[in-house]
Amino acid sequence: MGEIRSTCPYCGVGCGVLLRATATGVEVRGDPDHPANRGRLCSKGAALAETVGPEGRLLAPMIGERAADWDEALDLVAARFRRTIADHGPDAVAFYVSGQCLTEDYYVANKLMKGFIGSANIDTNSRLCMASAVAGHRRAFGTDTVPGLYEDFELADVVVLVGSNMAWCHPVLFQRLMAARAARGTRVVVIDPRRTPTCDSADLHLPIAPGGDAALFNLALAEAARRGLLDRDRLRNIEGVEAALAAARATDPGLTGLGPQQLAAFFDLWLGAEKVVTAWSMGINQSDTGTDKVNAILNLHLATGRIGKPGAGPFSLTGQPNAMGGREVGGLSNMLACHLNIEDAAHRAAVRGFWAAPALAERPGLKAVDLFRAVGDGRIKALWIMCTNPVVSMPQADRVAQAIAGCDFVVVSDMMAETDTMRLAHVRLPAAGWGEKDGTVTNSERRISRQRPFRAPPGQARADWWQMAQVARRMGFAGFDWDHPAQIFAEHAALSGVAGALGSDFDISDHAGITRAGYDALAPFVWPANAHRRGGRFFADGRFHHPDGRARMIAVAPQAVAGPMILNTGRVRDHWHTMSRTGLSPRLNQHMAEPYLEVHPDDARRLGLEPDGLARVAGQGRAALLRVLVSDRVAPGQPFAPIHWTGETAAQGRIGAVVEGAADPVSGQPALKSGAVAVAPFVPAWFGYAVAARPFRPDCAYWARAAHARGMTAELAGGHIPADWEAAARRLFGLGPGLQAQVYADPSRGRTRLAFIDGGALVAALFVDRAPVAVSRAHVAALLGEPAGPALLSGRPGADRPDPGPTVCACLAVGLNTIAAAIASGACPTVAALGDSLGAGTSCGACRPELAALIARHAPLPKEAAE
């Protein structure tokens, strides 16, 4: 079998991958011909082959706790939805979908809910990441248009990254930017309260005060006007200029938290270059004033004419692989398909006629936060959740869980049998996953690419679009009789031609007549794609999509974020969302294997937090228990915690339960990066580290477990000391009394170490101490399945077996100790030399900032200094 071209299922960069099925799984490599990545993959993409196994998959429909066939399950879903609509009206049902759905899945969900059920109560987890970008685009441009292309990052003289840890969250695109910086001297500015790995490669880092972004761009707009740098020709076709300028001139510089020299340096860089790209991501959007922040950025680009030109423009970086595709088909509750407006009667009539829809929704539906509130108060009585885990990802996640648990009828479609959300479903439907799905996705530069399968779904798993189409037909609706996703894509493309005739920017009607063979061979392309235009940038001609053809500048009044402790949240380098996929990969678990709270040293001293100890982080009456990481990369009063850990992977790591998430009044996007919290030390009676060849689930105050190549590992801590540690360890691992145990105990130091041997080989071990356990974790985990030697309980490798240390380069599994030794020897004084010697940093490059920091820390002193 030859290689299959597909697309990575992770971030919005949309990297092409080449897949080759093997007897044991699949080989994955970057597609050198895909325009987005040109063969590069990040650590997550490179590890895709480790995430497609059968572990944890839901293999059959489940009604309650019993297996069912598809006919029974789908009949029940259709009957319950039909009965709920008959008894309570269409607004008593809702769909909650995902930016990881394919466009064809999204299209069917939108058509079914808005066109045939007759409600717009369909929203998506993209509401949590990109809704403010959508709202800002629509206010400024008249439609949700990303004007530029990825090549603009390579053509720009200055690239400004706002609220974006691009090195970790969009690493392949970041490497394209770094290559341009090396080749042509592109200046890079990072605006972020944290000093992230992205900042380490920047020419200027502005540690903005939380919420200060709109103030900064307002001040830049006022400075542009003062310097006479506004584009007068452009301004003639823009409404709201004077009001926006007045608001900008009234902005208090103190809101930025930056000094006069920092502000001047930013103004000189931004205003001194004709080719400027300003790219933003979650740090802007995930705010209760996110839409205003987006419009402050757009105001500056519009007023100075830096838009629609090669190397110049505002650029929204999407977080999910198909957040853009979902926006294109109307996956948000306040939009219609093909960027049409649900509140426009002509647009509704066009969609109603095209679909022959009996009951097209006539007003926006509930956005995600309000949707789950409506579930909680009983207004929504039937809910279908697809391809997402809101019990972890939503703000006030415990209330979301309570709302779902109390809903009359809940359907969840997912790959995995056990997630926090799946456990609350009345009907669980097995969904096809990446490598089994067949359809399209759209990346951040409007490029539509194919996801192609390399294998059939396991068990009875089926595509999401098929599940919804089957329910629609059982509800008595016509127009859902597709046999293949190519037919859905063709219908979507044909509808886009109708939208294009109404003035929509989204028009791919070139593909309205696509055949199955054409779909199978479809190459990546940037929309629009119609008889008049193919690809390219928007707005170079100064024409926009408001009815009068003019753009809008918005008067923005910045607001400060106040509080003694403001919790920032975000991603880590090697994990994705709630880890249902990346958590299966042993190597992706090695860089950061447990949830943590990063705090400034001043806060740690003030609060009594110990490095590697535990902290209780409380907000909204809920709390998380996290490992303490003391670091000056965060500012005092601004701790950071990652979003990925769930009830499946940690005892109390769900950070969504802590975050209030007040919603932006325009976009409905919740604030996930500015929650007021209280932080206190949690002092357990003991700490532990456990490894076992078989999966196990701890039962103690703190635990975080992770897959390992040889089994499972876990960090532990508890408030109660067992009377018999050996008995407790056997219960933890599910081991019988007959298995041989090696035991070391030192009660005076609170230290116990146990190893369990079967057939002479190690099958499990537990290390307990009063303080965080000091053993070589990589070494101990690697001993699973190996002959048990006399030094096993030392937890340290012998001289003949060097300890590589914690993983730094996940792509090539290069450890901290290996890297530090190479630097200290003097043989690797640069990141390039480390790459030549060890391979570290030569794949996706996301670890290169970390490598540079290690060089600064471990480089040998010059000879004269040493003397």
C-alpha positions in Angstrom: 0.0 0.0 0.0 1.4 3.4 -0.9 1.4 6.5 1.2 -1.9 8.4 1.9 -2.0 12.2 2.0 -3.9 13.5 5.0 -3.9 16.4 7.5 -2.8 16.5 11.1 -5.7 16.6 13.6 -4.1 19.0 16.1 -3.7 22.8 15.8 -4.9 25.3 13.2 -1.6 25.3 11.2 -3.1 22.4 9.2 0.0 20.4 8.5 0.0 17.8 5.7 1.0 14.3 6.7 1.9 11.2 4.8 0.5 7.9 6.2 1.6 4.4 5.5 -0.4 1.5 7.1 1.7 -1.2 8.6 1.0 -4.6 10.2 1.1 -3.0 13.6 -0.4 0.5 13.0 0.8 3.4 10.8 3.9 5.3 9.9 3.5 9.1 9.9 5.8 11.7 8.3 5.4 15.3 7.2 4.2 15.9 3.7 7.0 17.9 1.9 4.5 19.0 -0.7 1.9 20.5 1.6 2.0 24.3 1.5 1.4 24.7 5.3 4.3 22.7 6.7 6.5 21.7 3.8 7.4 18.4 5.5 7.8 19.6 9.1 5.8 18.2 12.0 5.7 19.2 15.6 6.2 16.7 18.5 2.4 16.0 18.6 2.2 15.4 14.9 5.3 13.3 14.9 3.8 11.0 17.6 0.5 10.5 15.8 1.3 6.8 15.2 1.4 6.3 19.0 -2.2 7.5 19.4 -4.2 5.3 17.0 -4.2 2.1 18.9 -7.4 0.4 20.3 -6.8 1.5 23.9 -9.8 3.0 25.5 -12.0 3.1 22.4 -15.8 2.9 22.5 -16.6 0.0 20.1 -20.4 -0.2 20.2 -23.4 2.0 20.9 -24.3 2.0 24.5 -27.7 2.7 26.0 -27.1 3.2 29.7 -24.7 0.4 30.7 -25.7 -2.1 28.0 -24.4 -2.5 24.5 -26.9 -1.9 21.6 -26.9 -2.1 17.9 -27.0 1.1 15.7 -30.7 0.7 14.8 -31.8 0.6 18.4 -29.6 3.4 19.5 -30.4 5.7 16.6 -34.1 5.0 16.8 -34.0 6.0 20.5 -32.1 9.2 19.8 -34.5 10.2 17.0 -37.6 9.3 19.1 -36.4 11.3 22.2 -35.5 14.4 20.1 -38.8 14.2 18.2 -40.8 13.8 21.4 -38.9 16.7 23.1 -39.6 19.0 20.2 -43.3 18.0 20.1 -43.7 18.6 23.8 -41.5 21.7 24.4 -40.6 23.2 21.0 -37.4 23.2 19.0 -35.5 25.4 21.4 -35.7 22.6 24.0 -33.0 20.7 22.2 -29.3 21.6 21.5 -26.1 20.3 19.8 -22.7 21.1 21.2 -20.0 20.2 18.6 -16.3 20.7 18.1 -13.5 22.2 16.1 -12.2 18.7 15.7 -15.2 17.7 13.7 -14.6 17.6 9.9 -16.4 20.2 7.8 -18.8 17.6 6.5 -19.7 16.6 10.0 -20.2 20.3 10.9 -22.3 20.9 7.8 -24.8 18.1 8.6 -25.1 19.2 12.2 -25.8 22.8 11.2 -28.3 21.7 8.5 -30.2 19.4 10.8 -30.4 21.8 13.7 -31.0 25.1 12.0 -32.8 24.0 8.9 -34.9 21.1 10.0 -35.3 21.1 13.8 -35.7 24.8 13.5 -33.5 26.0 16.3 -30.1 27.7 16.3 -29.1 26.0 19.6 -26.0 24.6 18.0 -22.7 25.8 19.3 -19.1 24.6 19.4 -16.1 24.4 21.6 -14.6 26.9 19.1 -16.7 29.4 21.0 -14.0 28.9 23.7 -11.1 29.9 21.5 -12.1 31.8 18.3 -15.4 33.5 18.8 -14.0 36.9 19.6 -11.9 36.8 16.5 -15.0 36.1 14.5 -17.0 38.9 16.2 -14.1 41.4 15.6 -13.8 40.4 12.0 -17.6 40.8 11.5 -17.7 44.2 13.2 -14.7 45.5 11.2 -15.1 43.8 7.8 -18.7 42.8 7.6 -17.8 39.1 7.6 -15.5 36.6 9.3 -12.5 37.0 7.0 -8.9 36.3 7.8 -7.3 38.6 5.2 -3.8 37.2 4.9 -1.7 34.1 4.2 1.0 32.2 6.0 3.6 33.5 3.6 3.0 37.0 5.1 4.9 35.8 8.1 7.9 35.3 5.8 7.4 38.5 3.9 6.9 40.9 6.8 9.6 43.2 8.2 8.0 43.1 11.7 5.8 40.3 13.2 4.0 41.0 16.4 2.7 38.0 18.3 0.0 39.0 20.9 -1.2 36.5 23.4 0.3 33.6 21.4 2.9 31.2 22.6 3.5 30.3 19.0 6.7 28.2 19.7 4.6 25.7 21.6 1.1 26.1 20.2 1.8 26.6 16.5 5.4 25.3 16.3 5.6 24.5 12.6 4.4 28.0 11.7 6.8 29.4 14.3 9.7 27.6 12.6 8.7 29.2 9.3 8.8 32.6 11.0 12.2 31.8 12.6 13.6 30.8 9.2 12.5 34.1 7.8 14.0 35.9 10.7 17.3 34.2 10.0 17.2 34.8 6.3 16.0 38.4 6.1 16.2 39.8 9.6 12.5 39.9 10.4 11.9 41.6 13.7 9.7 39.7 16.2 7.8 41.3 19.0 5.9 39.2 21.6 3.3 40.7 23.8 2.5 38.4 26.7 2.3 38.6 30.5 4.4 35.4 30.7 7.9 35.0 29.4 7.1 32.0 27.3 9.5 30.0 25.0 8.3 32.2 22.2 9.7 35.3 24.0 13.1 33.7 24.0 13.3 34.1 20.2 11.9 37.7 20.1 13.7 41.0 19.6 11.3 42.6 22.0 9.1 41.1 24.8 6.5 43.3 26.3 5.2 41.8 29.6 1.8 43.5 29.2 -0.5 43.8 32.3 -3.4 41.3 32.2 -6.0 42.8 29.9 -3.8 45.6 28.7 -3.6 44.6 25.0 -6.4 46.9 23.8 -4.8 49.8 25.6 -1.5 49.1 23.9 -3.0 49.1 20.4 -5.1 52.1 21.1 -2.0 54.0 22.2 -0.3 52.8 18.9 -3.2 54.2 16.9 -3.0 57.5 18.7 0.8 57.6 18.1 0.3 56.8 14.4 -2.1 59.8 14.1 0.4 62.0 16.0 3.2 61.0 13.6 1.0 61.6 10.6 1.1 58.0 9.6 -2.6 57.3 8.9 -3.5 56.2 5.4 -5.8 59.0 4.3 -6.8 57.2 1.1 -7.9 54.2 3.1 -9.7 56.2 5.8 -12.1 57.5 3.2 -13.6 54.1 3.0 -13.8 53.4 6.7 -16.6 54.4 9.1 -16.0 55.3 12.8 -12.6 56.8 12.4 -13.0 59.8 14.6 -14.7 57.9 17.4 -11.9 55.3 17.4 -9.2 57.9 17.4 -10.9 59.8 20.3 -11.0 56.6 22.3 -7.4 55.9 21.5 -6.3 59.4 22.5 -8.2 59.0 25.8 -6.4 55.7 26.7 -4.4 55.6 29.9 -0.9 54.2 29.3 -0.9 52.9 32.8 -3.3 50.2 31.8 -0.6 48.4 29.8 1.8 48.0 32.7 4.6 49.1 30.4 7.1 51.9 30.8 7.6 54.8 28.4 10.7 53.2 26.9 8.9 49.9 26.2 6.0 51.8 24.6 8.3 53.9 22.5 10.3 50.8 21.3 7.0 49.1 20.2 5.7 52.2 18.4 9.0 52.6 16.6 9.0 49.0 15.4 5.4 48.7 14.5 5.0 52.2 12.9 8.5 52.2 11.4 7.8 49.2 9.1 5.5 49.1 6.1 5.2 45.3 6.2 3.7 44.4 9.6 1.8 41.2 10.6 0.0 41.2 14.0 -1.0 37.7 14.9 -3.0 36.8 17.9 -4.4 33.7 19.5 -6.0 32.7 22.9 -4.4 35.4 24.9 -6.5 37.9 23.1 -9.7 35.9 22.4 -10.2 34.3 25.8 -11.2 37.5 27.6 -14.5 39.1 28.6 -13.4 42.0 26.4 -11.8 39.9 23.7 -13.8 41.3 20.8 -12.7 44.9 21.7 -9.1 43.7 21.8 -9.4 42.2 18.4 -10.9 45.4 17.1 -8.2 47.5 18.6 -5.7 45.5 16.5 -7.8 45.7 13.4 -8.2 49.5 13.9 -4.5 50.0 13.8 -4.1 47.9 10.6 -7.0 49.6 8.9 -6.0 53.1 9.8 -2.4 52.7 8.6 -3.3 50.7 5.4 -1.3 47.6 6.6 -3.9 45.1 5.4 -4.4 43.0 2.3 -0.8 43.5 1.1 2.1 40.9 1.0 3.7 40.8 4.4 1.1 43.1 6.1 -2.1 42.4 7.9 -3.9 41.2 11.1 -3.8 37.4 11.5 -6.0 35.3 13.8 -4.3 32.0 14.6 -6.9 29.3 15.2 -6.4 26.8 18.0 -8.2 23.7 16.6 -7.7 21.8 13.3 -11.1 22.8 11.9 -12.3 25.8 13.8 -12.3 27.7 10.5 -14.3 24.9 8.8 -16.8 25.1 11.5 -17.2 28.8 11.0 -17.6 28.3 7.3 -20.6 26.1 7.7 -22.3 28.1 10.4 -21.2 26.0 13.3 -21.6 28.9 15.7 -25.1 29.6 17.1 -25.2 33.1 15.7 -24.3 32.3 12.1 -25.7 30.7 9.0 -23.8 28.5 6.6 -21.2 30.0 4.2 -20.7 33.2 6.4 -24.3 34.2 5.9 -26.1 36.2 8.6 -29.0 34.4 10.5 -30.5 37.8 11.3 -30.7 38.8 7.6 -34.1 37.8 6.0 -32.6 37.5 2.5 -29.9 35.2 3.7 -32.3 33.1 5.6 -34.6 32.9 2.6 -31.6 31.8 0.4 -30.6 29.0 2.8 -34.2 27.9 3.4 -34.7 27.6 -0.4 -31.5 25.8 -1.0 -32.1 23.2 1.7 -35.8 23.0 1.2 -35.8 23.5 4.9 -39.2 23.3 6.6 -38.4 25.3 9.7 -35.2 27.4 9.3 -34.2 29.1 12.6 -34.9 32.8 12.5 -32.8 34.1 15.3 -29.4 33.3 16.9 -29.3 30.4 19.4 -27.6 30.1 22.7 -23.8 30.5 22.9 -21.9 27.8 24.8 -21.9 29.4 28.3 -25.6 30.2 28.1 -26.4 26.9 26.4 -25.1 25.0 29.4 -26.9 27.3 31.8 -30.1 26.5 29.9 -29.3 22.8 30.3 -28.9 23.4 34.0 -32.1 25.2 34.5 -34.1 22.8 32.4 -34.9 24.9 29.3 -32.8 22.4 27.2 -34.1 18.9 27.8 -32.3 16.9 25.0 -28.6 17.5 24.3 -26.2 15.9 21.8 -22.5 16.5 22.5 -20.0 15.5 19.7 -16.2 15.2 19.7 -15.6 17.3 22.8 -15.3 17.1 26.6 -17.1 20.2 28.1 -17.0 18.8 31.6 -13.3 19.6 31.5 -13.0 22.4 29.0 -15.8 24.7 29.9 -15.5 27.3 32.6 -17.3 26.5 35.8 -16.8 22.9 34.7 -18.4 21.4 37.8 -21.6 23.3 37.2 -21.5 22.1 33.6 -21.2 18.6 34.8 -24.2 19.0 37.1 -26.2 20.5 34.3 -25.5 17.6 32.0 -26.1 15.1 34.8 -29.5 16.6 35.4 -30.6 16.8 31.7 -33.5 14.6 30.6 -31.7 13.1 27.7 -28.0 13.3 26.8 -26.2 11.8 23.8 -22.4 11.8 23.5 -20.6 10.8 20.3 -16.9 10.2 21.0 -14.0 7.9 20.2 -13.2 7.1 23.8 -15.3 5.0 26.1 -14.3 6.9 29.3 -14.2 10.7 29.4 -15.6 13.0 32.1 -18.4 13.9 29.8 -19.1 10.4 28.4 -19.8 9.1 31.8 -22.9 11.4 32.0 -24.5 10.2 28.8 -27.7 8.2 28.5 -26.7 7.1 25.0 -23.0 6.8 24.0 -22.2 6.5 20.3 -18.9 5.3 19.0 -17.3 7.8 16.6 -14.6 7.3 14.0 -11.3 9.0 14.8 -8.4 10.5 13.0 -7.0 8.0 10.5 -10.6 6.6 10.0 -12.4 9.8 9.2 -12.9 11.0 5.6 -13.4 14.7 4.9 -12.0 18.2 4.9 -10.6 20.7 7.3 -9.7 24.4 6.9 -6.6 25.9 8.5 -5.8 29.4 9.8 -4.9 30.8 6.3 -8.2 29.6 4.8 -6.6 26.5 3.2 -8.9 23.6 2.8 -7.2 20.2 3.0 -8.3 16.6 3.0 -8.3 14.2 5.9 -8.1 10.7 4.4 -8.4 7.4 6.2 -5.8 4.7 6.3 -8.0 2.1 8.0 -11.6 1.3 8.8 -13.0 2.4 12.2 -12.7 -0.3 14.9 -15.8 -2.2 16.1 -19.0 -0.4 15.2 -17.5 3.1 15.2 -19.0 5.4 12.5 -18.5 8.9 11.2 -20.3 11.7 13.0 -22.0 12.9 9.7 -23.4 9.4 9.2 -24.8 9.3 12.8 -26.6 12.6 12.4 -27.9 11.9 8.9 -29.3 8.6 10.2 -31.1 10.4 13.1 -32.4 13.1 10.7 -33.9 10.4 8.4 -35.5 8.7 11.4 -37.0 12.0 12.4 -38.7 12.1 9.0 -36.5 14.8 7.4 -35.6 14.7 3.7 -32.2 15.8 2.3 -29.9 13.7 4.4 -29.5 10.7 2.1 -25.8 11.0 1.4 -23.7 7.9 0.9 -20.2 9.5 1.0 -18.7 12.8 2.4 -17.9 13.9 -1.2 -21.6 14.5 -1.7 -21.8 16.6 1.5 -18.8 18.7 0.4 -20.4 19.2 -3.1 -23.6 20.4 -1.5 -21.6 22.7 0.8 -19.8 24.1 -2.2 -23.0 24.6 -4.1 -24.5 26.5 -1.2 -21.4 28.7 -1.1 -22.2 29.8 -4.6 -25.6 31.0 -3.5 -23.9 32.8 -0.6 -21.3 34.3 -3.0 -24.1 35.8 -5.1 -25.4 37.5 -2.0 -21.9 39.0 -1.4 -20.4 36.5 1.0 -16.6 36.2 1.0 -16.9 32.4 1.4 -17.5 31.0 -2.1 -15.9 27.6 -3.2 -18.5 27.0 -5.9 -15.7 25.8 -8.2 -16.2 22.5 -6.4 -20.0 22.3 -6.5 -19.9 19.6 -9.1 -17.1 17.6 -7.5 -17.2 13.8 -8.1 -16.1 11.1 -5.7 -12.8 10.7 -7.8 -12.3 14.5 -7.7 -12.8 14.6 -3.9 -10.5 11.7 -3.4 -7.8 13.6 -5.4 -8.6 17.0 -4.0 -5.4 19.0 -3.4 -5.1 21.7 -0.7 -6.5 25.1 -1.8 -7.1 28.5 -0.3 -10.6 29.9 -0.6 -12.3 31.7 -2.3 -12.4 29.3 -5.3 -15.0 30.3 -7.8 -15.4 31.6 -11.4 -14.2 35.1 -10.4 -11.4 34.5 -7.9 -9.1 31.9 -6.5 -7.2 32.3 -3.2 -5.1 35.3 -2.4 -5.5 38.1 0.2 -8.6 40.1 1.0 -9.1 43.9 1.1 -6.2 45.0 -1.0 -8.8 46.9 -3.1 -10.2 48.7 -0.1 -13.6 47.0 -0.5 -15.2 45.3 2.5 -18.3 43.2 3.1 -20.6 45.6 4.9 -23.5 46.5 2.7 -21.9 49.9 1.9 -18.6 48.3 1.0 -16.9 50.3 3.8 -14.9 49.0 6.8 -15.7 49.9 10.4 -13.3 51.1 13.1 -14.6 50.5 16.6 -14.2 52.9 19.5 -12.5 50.7 22.2 -12.5 51.7 25.8 -9.9 49.4 27.5 -10.6 47.8 30.8 -8.1 46.8 33.5 -8.1 43.3 35.1 -7.8 43.7 38.9 -7.1 41.2 41.6 -4.3 40.0 43.9 -4.0 36.6 42.1 -5.1 36.4 38.5 -4.9 32.9 37.1 -3.6 32.5 33.5 -4.3 29.3 31.7 -3.0 27.7 28.5 -1.4 24.7 26.8 1.8 22.9 27.2 4.1 21.9 24.4 3.3 18.2 23.9 -0.3 17.9 24.9 -3.6 18.7 23.2 -6.9 19.7 24.8 -8.0 17.1 27.3 -5.3 14.5 26.3 -7.7 11.8 25.0 -5.3 11.4 22.1 -1.9 12.8 23.2 -2.2 11.1 26.6 -1.9 7.8 24.8 1.6 8.6 23.6 4.4 7.6 26.0 6.9 10.1 24.7 4.4 13.1 24.8 3.9 12.4 28.5 7.6 12.7 29.3 8.1 16.5 29.0 5.3 17.4 31.5 3.5 14.5 33.1 1.4 16.2 35.7 -0.7 19.4 36.2 1.2 22.3 37.7 0.9 25.8 39.0 3.7 28.1 37.9 4.2 30.9 40.4 6.7 33.7 40.8 9.3 33.3 43.6 7.9 36.3 45.5 4.4 34.7 45.5 5.9 31.3 46.6 7.7 33.0 49.6 4.6 35.0 50.5 2.2 32.0 50.3 4.6 29.4 51.8 4.8 27.3 48.6 7.7 24.9 48.2 9.2 24.1 44.9 7.9 20.7 43.8 5.3 20.8 46.6 1.6 21.1 46.1 -0.7 24.0 45.9 -4.5 24.3 46.3 -5.9 26.7 43.8 -9.4 27.8 44.6 -12.0 29.9 42.7 -15.8 29.8 42.2 -16.0 27.6 45.3 -14.1 24.9 43.5 -10.4 23.9 43.8 -7.6 22.2 41.9 -4.6 20.5 43.5 -1.4 21.2 41.4 2.3 20.6 41.6 4.2 23.9 42.3 6.7 25.2 39.8 8.5 28.3 41.0 9.6 30.4 38.1 10.3 34.1 37.3 8.8 33.5 33.8 5.5 34.6 35.4 4.9 37.9 37.1 4.0 38.3 40.8 0.3 37.8 41.2 -0.1 36.1 37.8 0.2 32.3 38.3 -0.2 30.0 35.3 -1.8 26.5 35.0 -2.3 24.2 32.0 -5.7 23.1 30.8 -5.2 19.5 29.8 -5.7 17.3 32.8 -9.0 15.6 33.4 -10.7 13.3 35.9 -9.2 10.4 34.0 -5.6 11.7 34.3 -5.5 13.5 37.7 -7.3 13.6 41.0 -8.0 17.3 41.0 -6.3 18.7 37.9 -9.4 20.1 36.1 -8.6 23.8 35.9 -11.9 24.5 34.2 -13.6 23.9 37.5 -11.7 26.8 39.0 -12.3 29.4 36.3 -15.4 31.6 36.4 -15.2 32.5 32.7 -17.3 35.7 32.5 -18.4 36.0 28.8 -17.6 38.7 26.3 -20.9 40.6 25.7 -20.3 40.6 21.9 -18.8 37.2 21.1 -20.0 35.2 24.1 -16.5 33.8 24.5 -15.6 33.2 28.1 -12.6 34.6 29.9 -10.3 31.7 30.6 -7.1 33.6 31.3 -8.1 36.1 34.0 -9.8 34.3 36.8 -9.4 35.5 40.4 -8.1 32.7 42.6 -6.8 32.0 46.1 -3.7 29.9 46.4 -2.5 28.1 49.5 0.0 25.3 50.2 -1.3 21.7 50.5 1.0 19.8 52.8 0.5 16.0 52.5 1.6 13.4 54.9 3.6 11.6 52.2 4.6 11.9 48.5 4.9 9.0 46.2 6.0 7.8 42.7 4.6 4.7 41.2 5.2 2.6 38.1 3.5 -0.5 36.9 3.3 -2.7 33.8 -0.5 -2.6 33.8 -2.8 0.5 34.1 -3.9 1.5 37.6 -6.0 4.2 39.1 -4.8 5.7 42.4 -7.0 6.6 45.3 -5.4 9.4 47.3 -5.6 13.2 47.7 -3.3 14.0 44.8 -2.4 11.8 41.8 -1.5 12.3 38.2 -1.0 9.3 36.0 0.5 9.0 32.5 1.1 6.3 29.9 4.7 5.0 29.6 6.2 2.8 26.9 6.4 0.0 29.4 3.2 0.6 31.3 2.0 3.5 33.5 3.5 6.0 35.9 1.9 8.2 38.6 2.8 11.0 40.9 1.1 10.6 44.3 0.5 12.4 47.6 -1.8 11.7 50.5 -3.0 12.9 53.8 -3.3 9.5 55.5 -0.4 7.2 56.1 -1.4 3.5 55.6 -0.7 1.1 58.5 0.8 -1.3 56.0 2.5 0.1 52.9 2.9 -3.3 51.2 -0.8 -4.0 51.5 -1.6 -0.5 50.2 0.7 -0.9 47.3 -0.9 -4.3 46.4 -4.3 -2.6 46.4 -3.0 0.3 44.3 -1.6 -2.0 41.6 -4.3 -4.8 41.8 -1.7 -7.4 42.8 -2.4 -10.6 44.7 -0.7 -11.5 48.0 1.4 -14.2 46.4 3.6 -11.9 44.3 7.1 -11.5 45.5 8.0 -8.1 47.0 11.2 -6.3 47.8 10.8 -3.8 50.6 13.0 -1.1 52.0 11.6 0.9 55.0 13.1 3.7 57.0 10.3 4.9 59.4 12.4 7.6 61.0 12.7 9.4 57.6 9.2 8.5 56.5 10.7 6.5 53.5 9.4 3.3 52.1 10.2 1.6 48.8 8.6 -1.5 47.3 9.1 -3.5 44.2 7.0 -6.4 43.0 8.5 -9.2 41.0 6.9 -11.7 38.8 9.0 -14.4 37.1 12.1 -12.5 38.1 11.0 -9.3 36.3 9.7 -6.0 37.8 6.0 -5.5 37.3 5.4 -2.6 39.7 7.2 -0.3 42.2 6.2 2.3 44.7 8.6 5.0 46.2 7.3 6.9 49.2 8.8 9.8 51.1 7.9 12.7 53.4 9.2 15.1 50.7 8.8 14.9 46.9 10.3 11.7 45.9 13.9 12.0 44.6 14.4 9.1 42.2 15.3 8.9 38.5 11.9 8.5 37.0 13.1 7.6 33.5 15.4 5.0 34.9 12.8 3.4 37.2 10.1 3.3 34.5 12.5 1.7 32.1 13.1 -1.2 34.5 9.5 -2.5 34.1 9.7 -5.9 32.6 13.5 -6.1 33.2 15.2 -8.6 35.5 15.1 -7.3 39.1 18.5 -6.4 40.3 19.8 -5.8 43.8 20.0 -2.0 43.2 16.4 -1.7 42.0 15.1 0.2 45.1 17.9 2.7 44.9 15.9 4.4 42.1 19.2 5.5 40.4 21.0 4.0 37.5 24.5 2.6 37.9 27.6 4.0 36.2 27.0 1.7 33.3 23.6 3.0 32.6 23.5 6.8 32.4 20.3 8.6 33.4 19.0 10.7 30.4 16.9 12.8 32.8 13.5 14.3 32.0 12.7 14.6 28.3 13.4 17.9 26.6 13.2 17.0 22.9 10.1 14.8 22.7 10.5 14.2 18.9 13.8 12.4 19.4 13.5 11.5 23.1 16.6 13.5 24.2 16.8 14.0 28.0 17.9 16.9 30.1 20.9 15.2 31.7 22.2 14.1 28.2 21.9 17.7 26.9 23.4 19.3 30.0 26.4 17.0 29.8 27.0 17.8 26.2 26.8 21.5 26.9 29.1 21.3 30.0 31.7 19.4 28.0 32.1 22.4 25.7 31.3 20.3 22.7 27.9 21.8 22.1 28.0 25.6 22.6 25.1 26.3 20.3 21.6 25.0 19.6 22.8 24.0 16.2 25.7 22.0 17.7 23.3 20.2 20.0 21.3 19.3 16.9 24.3 18.0 15.1 25.5 16.0 18.1 22.2 14.7 19.7 19.5 15.5 17.2 17.7 17.7 19.8 15.7 20.5 18.2 16.2 19.2 14.6 12.6 18.0 14.1 9.7 20.3 15.0 12.0 22.9 16.7 9.6 23.6 19.6 12.3 22.7 22.1 14.9 25.1 20.6 14.1 27.9 23.1 14.5 25.5 26.0 17.8 24.3 24.5 19.0 27.9 24.3 18.1 28.4 28.0 20.0 25.2 28.9 23.1 26.4 27.1 23.0 29.7 29.1 22.7 27.7 32.3 25.2 24.9 31.7 27.8 26.4 29.4 31.4 26.0 30.8 33.0 29.2 32.0 35.5 30.8 29.7 39.1 29.7 30.7 40.0 33.1 32.1 36.9 33.4 34.1 37.4 29.9 35.6 40.9 30.9 36.6 
